[in-house]
Structures are given as C-alpha cells and as structure tokens.
Amino acid sequence: MPDLLRRSIGLIHPRLAVVGHDVGMVWLAWIATYAARNAVLPEPQPVIWFGPEVVVLLAVQAAVFWWTGLYRGLWRFASLPDLWNIVRAGAIGAALVAITLFLYNRLATVPRGVLLIYPAALVVFLGAPRLGYRFWKDSRLDLFNDSPSQRVLILGAGRAGEALARDLKRENRYRVVGFVDDNAQLRGAKLHGVPVLGTLEKLPQIAAEVAAQMLLIAMPSSSNAQMRRVVELCESTGLAFRTVPRLDDVVSGRSQFNELKEVAIEDLLGRDPVQLDWTAIRSGLTGKRVLVTGGGGSIGSELCRQVARLGASSLTVLELSEYNLYRIEQELRAAWPDLIFDARIGNAGDAATCERLFAATRPQVVFHAAAYKHVPLLQGQLREAVRNNALATRCVADASDRHGVECMVLISTDKAVNPTSIMGASKRVAEIYCQNLAGRSCTRFITVRFGNVLDSAGSVVPLFREQIRAGGPVTVTHPEITRYFMTIPEACQLILQAEVLGKGGEIFALDMGEPIRIRDLAEQMIRLTGKVPGREIQIAYTGLRPGEKLFEELFHPLENYRSTSHVKIFLAQPRSMSWEILNAQLARAAQAVQEFDEDQLRRCIATLLPDFAFRGGDEAAVVPFDRAQGHQ
C-alpha cells in the first residue's frame, strides 16, 4: 500500500499539486470566512459555495499568487520569506477581489466583513500546511521509512555546527543528539532544539551518556594543534568520526561546505593558512607567458593550477610522462577553457627541445620542477641523477638566459643541504649553477627549497595509505627518523611568493614548521582508519636506506640565513664558486654522461661538493631551523 500510494502521488507534477492545493485553500478560506461571520450574526446570510463571485475570487487570487512568486518556493524549505509572500498575496488578493466585485455588482452579494476577515484566514490556510510539511520532514516523521537514523554528536556549536545540524535534520540518516563546545556561555543553550551538553574535555563521558554512534567535527577554522586535540578526544571514545572541510578548502573549491569527510592526515599535519601578498603575486604572473617543466608531477601540476587561476596569458607545460601530461591538460582545459595552453612532451635536459620550445613560446616566467627525487632509487644511478637534476637544470637555465626570460625559479629540496645522497648532491649542483649564473644574466634566477609535501607522488603518505589498506605492516626506516611536511598547495603558493620576492641569485627556504617523526605519522594514519597501531596494524622498522638522513636540514652552516618580508620564507646567503671551475666540471660531467663514465662523474661531484665526496656515514650533522635567528 505505501508503494502504491507513493507511485500514485508521483504521477502528479509537484508544481501542479501546489497550484491545486493553493486554489483549494482559497476556496476553503472563503467558505470558512462566511461561516465565521455567520456564527456571530443573529441573522446569518446564505453561504455562496459556488458562483460568479467564487470564480472571480479564484481567478484573481491565482494571478496574485503567480505574481508574488508563491509557486517558486519549496515547501521542504518553507521559512519566513515564504510566510511573508503569503501575507502579501492575501492582502493584495483581497484588495483586488474587492475592487473586481465592486465593478461587477457593487458588492451586492458579498458582505464587507468577509473581505476583511478573508486575508487572515487565507494566511492560516496556506501557511499551516507548508510549515507542517517542513516540520514533518525536519523531524523525520516519515511513516513509510523504517530505517533507523544514526545518533550523532556535533563537536562545535558555532556557525558551522548550526548549519550542519540544520542540514542533517533534513535527512533521515542522522539524528543530532547534542552539541559539544568549549564556549562556557553556550552551556545549556539549544540550536534547532538540540542542547549544548558540555565541553570537549568531557566528550567521552557525554558520548556515552547520549549513546552517540558517530562524532561530527564542525570546526573548519580550528588550527592544526586544536584539530589534533579534537581527534585525540574522538579516538578516546572508540566511535567513528567525520569532519567538515576547512575554510580554505571550501574557498579554493576542493570541497563543498558541510560535506562530511574522513579526517585526513593533512588536517593534522598541515599548518595554519598562509597569508600571501596576492596583489604582488598577481602583478608578477597576470598576463605573463609561463613555462612549467615537469608540469605533470605533484608540485608541477599544482603550480599549473595556481598560474592558470592567477590569469597568465599563456601556459606551456614540458613533461616527459605522456600520461601525466595528458591528465593535467584535460584538467586545465576543462577548468580554464580560455587559457592559451600548450602541452609539450619532451626532456628538459634535451638542448634542442629547450631551444625550440623557448623560441616558439617565448616564456617570461619559468618554473623548473622537472627532477628525479626518490633518494633510494637514485643512490645507485649517479648518471641519471646528474643528467636529469643537474645538467637538465643547466640546460633550462641557459635557455632562459639566451631567450631573455624575466625570472626562472628552480624547485629544490632540503636534501640539497649537506647532501648525503646522490639525489641531494645533484640538486645542490643545480642550485650552485643557478646562483652563479644569476650574476651574469639579466634573468632573475631564484631557488626555492622545501621538504616533503603531503600526498605527493612517491612520498610516505600514499605509501602508508596503501600498506594500511592491505592490512600492514607499515614500514618505517627508523624509530626516530623525522621529516618536514607541508601541503602541496601551501608549498606552491610560497613558491609563487618567493618568485615575487627574489631579485636574482637567492636561495629561499620555506618555513616547514616543526619536523614530524615518521613513526608518529604512521601511528596517526593507522588510528584514523579506526585500527590500533601495533595490534591490528603492525609497524615494521627496516633501517635507514642508502643516502637517507635521520634528520633533514634547511640550511648549510655556512649559509647565514635571514628573514624576508614574508614570515614563512627565509633567505640563505649565496655561496659563490669560480665560474670557470663550475663550467669546466659541468662540461666534464656532460661528457661523462654521454660516455656513461660514472667514475668521472664522481670526480666531478667531488670537486664541486668536497663535503659530499668525503662523507663517511649516512647521517649528517643536524642544523636546527631556529626561527628566532631567522627573524633577527
């Protein structure tokens, strides 16, 4: 029977049903007004159930309903604006009906008292069904739905919590049983009839008392330290929990407001939102021709998005991976159809490719993100590391110089500081070349260093995620190994800011925050999946791999660094090198690459980086990143 009733109702168009309802309510209000008037008069007049007066009434009132937009509102979301429309429609309709009937028969058959009482009756007859329907839907009094709703507790009674509760009340899946908030003034208050039960510290006790089945975190503006505290409290309850997106994710379009999602490791390890000088950044990129090498990678693709968003006149991407290039091309063409986009498959280390590309596209700004970055893989492949990281950078830098590029930004790594790996050494050689070329060129050559980015290709976060999905074990190289982390969008935004700050020859290091112990990262990611580290998902320690450091550094001891106009960007003092020696060694390195002579390559690296050549262990001395010193 319920299914038959639903199907029968479904055959009626919703708008048509609303029109029929409202016209019927007009007729009932008219009859009820007559009945109310007759009830107080000693000599009641006959009720006009149907006649010319009723036809005039229905026609005029229906036209007024259409004019006031009463049919455009949805009963499901009926509110004060809809009630105001009903009041307007009743008052205007009564006035027009009176005028029309006066012209028709001088109101000979319609008492004046009926015209005065009718608008109030009409407001009741039209408003009550709408508000009743909304109350029925918001209260989930669905007589045909037997599925139980899940009891949820909302953490945060601010605007986000209020909006979330309002949205959840419209669904059948969740039932909000209370709020938890640290604001003492909210204790005992109610939002949409749901009470604020206590503070976050009492979350385990409150969740047990109200028999909550899920926790919803509605604190989009909370800092990462606050978020970590909230997640720890949620984990202590043993209940599943979800969160609404952060404000910057909503603004950037990565998430929808009030969209419930699982708490990601980025929510806990990221930092406070970066304050950028967008005016300066736009002035440096808007209307410019931009080239991004390695534009299909994690950093390169995000740089492409930012550049397109900032209004570059054209964007060229040079990428060796066909699939990565195809993927970023499809994304950018869909999101920015008016952008002049040029996708080129090619090797940044190929001089002929660079020459043809620069001549054809005439870039004004170049972001060189193409590089090999996986430390263990490159440790046994010196030739590939030098060819792709050092010599390719020289190739792009020389092309930038020849073709009058305004600025070239080299994307470097913290592993280039006191390098203990082949990858770090090759990137350090690239830094040295760009630094020294800057003094001999009209192009501004800028280097930007930063550590690991969350969820980038080849980083530990996607690796841990796959290992956890497979049931473990999660592999960590050393119990005390630490790394710096930041999100991909934050890293790219700071790169754009550094491009504006640089005058040429600088090495900028991004403030990576506090180093994160990888063991803690693994344990937190396991807990976020609802598993218990060490019991349900094991953590296995595999030992440091060749070339790995126990601690990463952002500056060399000889690079006296200082603060810049941006609080999260620091400047290292350049270390000069003889231009003749540098070019001679790189020429020998290029010849050694052609001949696959790795012994010669080792001698070249030893000449350029004496500390690297004679380092005996896998660990490097630790140089703490002292923010206080950086701001002096």
N, C-alpha and C positions, 0 to 999 in steps of 0.2 A: 504493500500500500504506500509506504513512504516514497519508494522509487517511482511508482505510477504518478503520485502527486507532484514529485519534482519534475518529471518529464512533461506533465500537463502544463505546469507553470512555465517551463522553459520554452513552450511554443509561443508564448506571448512576449512581444517585444517589450523590453523594460520601459522605454520611454512612453510607449502606448499605454502600458499599465499605469504609469504615473499620471498621465493625462486623464485617463478614465477615472482613476481614484479621485483626483482633484475636482473634476467636474461633478462627480457624485457627492463629494463633500460640500460643494457649493449648494447643491440642491438640498442636502440634509440640513446645512446651516440655515437655509431659508425657511424650511419647514419648522425646524426647531425654534427659530425666532418667532414665527407665528404662534407656535404652541406656548412659548414662554409669555408672549404678550397676552394671549387669551386667558392664561392662568390667573392673571391679576386683574382682569376686567370683569365687571358684573355681566356685561352682555357681549360674549365672545363673538367675533366675526368668523365667517367660514374660512377655512384654510384653503388656499389655492394650491392644490397638488400639482397641477399642470395647466398651462395656458399660455397666452401671449406674453404675460409678464415673466414667466419662468424661462421662456425661450430667449427673451431679451437679456434676462439675468445671466444665463449660461453663456450666451454669445459674448457679451461684454466682458464678463469675468474671465473667460478663457483667453480673450485677446489681451487683457491686462496681465494675466499670468505669463503669457508668451513675452510680452514687452518687458516685464521686470526680470526675466531670466529665471523664473522659478523652476523650469524644467531642466536647466543646465546643472543644477546641484545634484549631488548623490546622497540618497538617504543614509547610506552607510557612514557618511561623514557629516551628517547634519549638525549645525552649530549655530552660534548667534547670528552670523551673516545670513543664514537661511531663514531664521526666525524674523529678522528684520525685513527680508524680502516678502515674507508672508504678511507682515503688518502693513507694508506699503501696498501690496496687492489688494488687501482687504479694504483699506481706506480709499485708495484711488478707485477701485472697482465699485464700491458703494456710491461714491460721488457720481461716477459716470452712469451707473444704473439709474440713480435718482434723476439725473438730467435727461436720460433717454426716455424713461417712463413719463416724465413731466411733458416732454414733447409729444409722447404717444397719446396719453389720455389724461393729462393734467393730474396724475397720481390718484385717479378716481377710485382705483381698486386696491391700492397699496397704502396701508397706514404709515404715517411718518415715523412712528415708533419702531416699526420693523426695520426701516432703513438706518436708524440709529443703533439698534442692537445687533443687526446682522454682521458688521465688520468684526466685532468682538467674538461672536460665535464662530465666524469663519476662521479666525486665527486659531482658536482652540481645535476646531475640526481638522485643520490642515497641519498644525504643529504637533499635536499629540501623537499621531501615527508615526511621524518622522522621528521624533525624539524617542518614542518607544522602540522603533526598529533599531536605532543606533544603540540604545541601552541593551537590547536583546543580543545584538551582535557583540558588543563590547563585553557583555557578561558571559558570552559563550553559552547562552541557553539554547543551543542547537538540539532540538528534540530528536533529530534524525542522526546525530553523531554520537556514537557510543564510545569513541576512543578517548581515554583519559588524557588530560593535559599534564605536562611536566611542571612540577613545582620549582620555581627559580627564585633566587635571591640576587638582587641587584646591588653591586658594590659601587657606590657613588650616587648621591641624591641631588646632583646638580642638574644643569640643563640637559646634558646627555642622558643621565639616568631617567629624568622625567620624560624625555622624548622616547627613549627606549621602552619605558613602561607603557606609554600611550600606544606605541606601535604593537607591542606584544598583546595588549588587551584586545586587539582586533583579530588576533589569530587564535586558533583552537589548540595549538601545540603547547603553549606555555601558560602557566598561571603564576603571576608575580605575587609572592607571599610576603615580601618585605624589602626594605632598603637597609643598607649599612653605610654609614658615613661618619667621618671623624669630626664633622662640624657639630659641636655640642648644642648649638641653637636649634638644630633640626630634630633633636631627640623628641619623640612623641608626635612630630608633625606627620601629616599624611599627604601623599601625592597620588591623585586619582584614586583616593580611598585606600591606598596601601601605606601602612605605617613605616616610619624610620625606627628601626629596632635597637640600634646601638652603634658602637664604634667598630672599626676594623679589627682592633686587638681582640675583640670578643667574637670574631667571626666563627671559629669552630663551635663555640657554645651556642650561638644564635642559629647557625645552620642546623644543628642537631635538634634544637627546640622547635623549629618550624618545619622539620622534616624536609628540608630542601633537597632537591635531586640534582640541581645544577647551579653554578655560580656564574653570573654575568658581570664582567668588569666594564663599567661605563665611566672611565676616567681618561678621555682622549688627550687631555692636556697635562697629564702627570709626567714627571721626569722619569728617567730610566731607573734611578735609585728607588723612587716611590713604586714604580712598576715591579721591581724585583721584590720589594717588601710585600706587595699585594699578592704576587704569585706564590711566595713562600707561605703566606697565610692560607691561600687557596689549596695549596698542596697538602697542608697540615690537616685539612678536613677530609681528604680522600675522595672528594667529589670532582666530577668533571667541571671544567670552567672554560668560558669563552670570553672574548673581549670585543669591543667596538674599535674601529680603526682610529689611528692617531689623526689629529687635525691636519698635519702636513700631508698625510697620505690621501685624505679626502680632497684637500685643495689641489694636489697635483694630479688627481684623477685616478690614482692607483686603487682606491677603494670607495665604496658608497657609504654615506653616513648611515649609522645604525645597522650596518651589515655585520652580523656576528661571524667571527672567525676565531680559529685557534690562536692562542698566544704563540708567536714565533720568537725564535731566538733573537731576531733583530729588535724586538720590542724590549729586550732586556739588556742587550749589549751595545745598542746604539747610544748616541749621546743626545744632549739637548739640541733642539733645532738650531741650525747655523744661521746667524744673521749676516746677510751679504749686502754688498753695495750693488744692488741690481741696476741702478742708474749707470754706474761706471761700466758694469759688465755689458749692458746693452749697447752702450756707446762704442765698446770695443768689438762687438760682433754684429750688431744690426746693420744689414746692408752689405756685409762683407762676404767675400768668397772664401770658403773654408774647406780645408782638406783634412780628413782624419785617416791616418794609416791604422790598420788593424781595427777598422770601424765595426767589425762584426763580433768582436770579443766583448767581455763583460764591461770593461771600462770604456772601450771604444764605442760600443753601441749606445751606452748611456750618454756619452759626450755628444753623439749624433742627435739624440733626442733633445738634449739641452740646447744645442746650437740651433736646431730647427725651431724650437719653441721661442728662442730669442730673436728670430727674424733674420737669419742670414739670407743673403740674396741667392746664394747657391751653396750646395754641399756636395763634395766629392768624397767617396769612400774608396780607399785602396785596401783590398782584403785578399789574402791568399786562399782562405777557405771558401769554396763555392757555396756551400750550404749556409754558412754564416752571412755571407754577402746577400744571398737570396732572402734570407729571413729578415735582415734589417731593412732591405729595400722594400719588401712588402709592407712592413710596419710603417715606415716613414711615408711611403706613397699614400697609404690609407689615412694616416693621421694628418699629414700636411700635403694635400694634393697640389697646392700652388707652389710648393718648394721646387726649385730647379735642382734636381738630384741626378748625380752621375755615379753609377756603380761600376767600379773597375776591378777585375780580377788581376792580381799581379803581386810580385815580390818587391817590398820596399827596398831590398838590397840590390835590385837589378838597376844599374845606372841608366840603361836605355829606357826602361819602363818609367823611371822617375823623370828623365829628361822629356819624354813625350808627354807624360801626364802634366807636368808643371807648365810646359809650353802651351798645352791645349786649354787648361783650366785656369791658369794664372791666379793661383790661390794667394790671398792676402794674409791668412792665418792658417798655420799648420799645427795640428795636434798629432804627435808621433807616439801612438800607443801600440804599434806592432812590436811584439817581442815574444821570446820564449821565456817562461817564468817558473817552470817546475824544477825545483832545485835538484831532487834526486835523479831525475831523468837526464838533466844536463851535466851532472857531475862526471859522467863517463863520456861526454860528447863535446869536448872542448871546441872542435872545429865548428859545429853547428851553433854553439853558444856565441862564439866570437863573430861568426859570419852574420847571424841574424840580429844579435843585440848590439854589437859594437860597430861592425862595418856597415850594416844597413842604416844605422843612425847617421854615420858619416855621409852615406850616400844621400839621404834625405836632407841633411843639414847643408851639404854642398849645393844641392839643387835649390834649396831655399835661398841661399846666398846668391847664386847666379841669377835667379829669376826675381829678385827684389821682394821677397816675401817680407811683410812687415814684422811678423812675430812667429817663431817656431817654439812650441812647448814640448819638451821631452818628458814623457811619463816614466819616472824612475821608481826605485824601490828602496826600502830601508835596508835591504840585503846588500846594497852597494856600499854601505858604511862598514869599514873594517871587514871587507869581504872574506868569508871563509869558504865560499862555494864558487864554482865556475860561473854560475848564473850571476851572482853578485859581482864578481870581478868583471864580467863582460859588460854589465850595466854601468859599473864605475868608469870603465874606459869610455863608454858613450858619454857620460857626464863630463869627463875631462875634455873630450873633443869639443862639445858644445860650449863649455865655459871659455875655452881658449879661442874658439872661432869667433865668439861674440865681440872680442876686442878688435877684430879685423874686418868686421862686416857691418853693413847698415841694418841688417836684420837683427831683431832682438831675440836672442836665444835664451830660453828660460827652462830650468829643470825643476820638476816638482817630485818630491819623494813622499811616499806614504807606505804604510804597512799593508796587512791583509784587509781585503774587503769582504764583507759577509756575503755568502752565496755566490761568489764569483766562480767561474769555471775552474775546476782543479783545486779549490780551497777545501778546508777540512769540513766546513758546514754541510755541503751536499754529500760529501763522503760519509760523514757521521749519520746523515739522514738515511742514506741507503743501507748502511750497516744496521741501524736500528730497525728499519723496515724488514730486514732479513732476519731479525732476531738476535743480532750480535755475532761475535763480540765487536765492540767499538775499539779500534786500535789507536792508541796514543803512544807517541815515541818515548816520552819520558814523563814521570810524575810531576816534575817541576818546570817543564817547558812552558814558556809564555810567549804570547804574540800580541801585537797591537791590532785592533779591529776598528773598522768604520764601515758604514753602509756605502753602497755603490753611488747612490745619488749625492750623498754628502761629499764623497771624495771628488766627484766630477764637478760639483758646484765650487769647491775650494780650488780646483784646478783652474776653472774659469776666472775666479777671483785673482789667483796668482798671475794669470796672463795679463790682467789689467795692472797689477802692482809692479811687475817686472820692468826694469829699464834695459836689461841685457846682461847676460853672464851670471845671473843669480842662480843659486840652488835654494829653492823654498822647500821647507819640510812642514807637513801638515801636523797639527797637534792631534795625535791619535788617542788622547785620553790616557787612561791607565792600562797597562798591559794586562791581558786576561790569561789566566792559567788554563791551558788546553784541557787539563783534567776536569776543571770546574765546568768548562764549556760542554764537554761530553756528558757529564752528570746532569747538567741542566736540561740538555736536549733530550736525554732519556726520560727525565721526570715530566717534561712537557708532553710526552706521549702517554703518560699515565703508568709508566713502568718504574720499577725500583732499580736504581743502579747497583750493580754488584750481586743482585739476586735474580731478577728477571732478565736483565741485560748485563752481560759481563763487560768489563773494561780490561783490555789486554795491552800491556806495555811492551813495545817492540824494540826500544833502543833508538838512539839518535841515528839518523841516516847520514850517509856521507855528505859533507858540506853543510849540514844543519847546525845552527847555533841554538844554545839553550835559551839565550835572551837576544832579542833584536835591539838594534840601536838606530837612532835617527840622525846622529851627528858623529863625525870623527872628532877625536880630542883636539886636533889642530884646526878644526873649523869653528872658530869662535862665532857663535850664533847670537842673533839679537831679534827682538820683536819687530813686527811691522805694524802698519796701520790696522791690520786685521788680527784679532785676538787669537785666532786659531792657525795662523800662518807665521812661520819663523824663517829667518834668513840666515843661511850659512855663509861664512866668509870664503870667497873663492880661493882655491889653491892653484897657483899658476904653474905652468910647465913650459919648457922650451918648445916653441912651435916647431923648430926643425927636428928635434928629437921625436916629438909626438908624431909628425908626419912620416918620418923615416920608419918608425916602428910600426905604424899602421900600414905603410906600404909593404913592409916585410910580412906583416900578418895577412894582408890580402894575397900576397904571393903564396904564402904557406897554405892558405885556404884552397887556392887553386891546385896546389900540389898535394893536398891532404897531408901536410907535414906538421903533425901535432907537436913534435919536439921543438920546431922553430916557433910555433905558436906559444909554447910555454916560455920560451926565452923572451919573446916579445912582451908577454904579460908580466914576466918577472922584471923587465926593465921599466915598464910603465907603473907597476904596482909592487914595489920591493917588499912591502909588508906581507902581501898575499903570498909571494913566492916562497918566503922563508917561514911561514906559519906552520907549526908542527901539529897542533891539535885541531879538533873540530870546533872547539868553543872559542869565543872571542871575549876580550875584556868587556865588561859591562860599563857603559857610559850612561848613567841615568838621565832621563829627559827632565831637567829641572825647569819648570815653568817660571819660577821666581827669577832665576838667572836670565831666562829668555825675555823677561819684561824689563830688565834693567836698562 
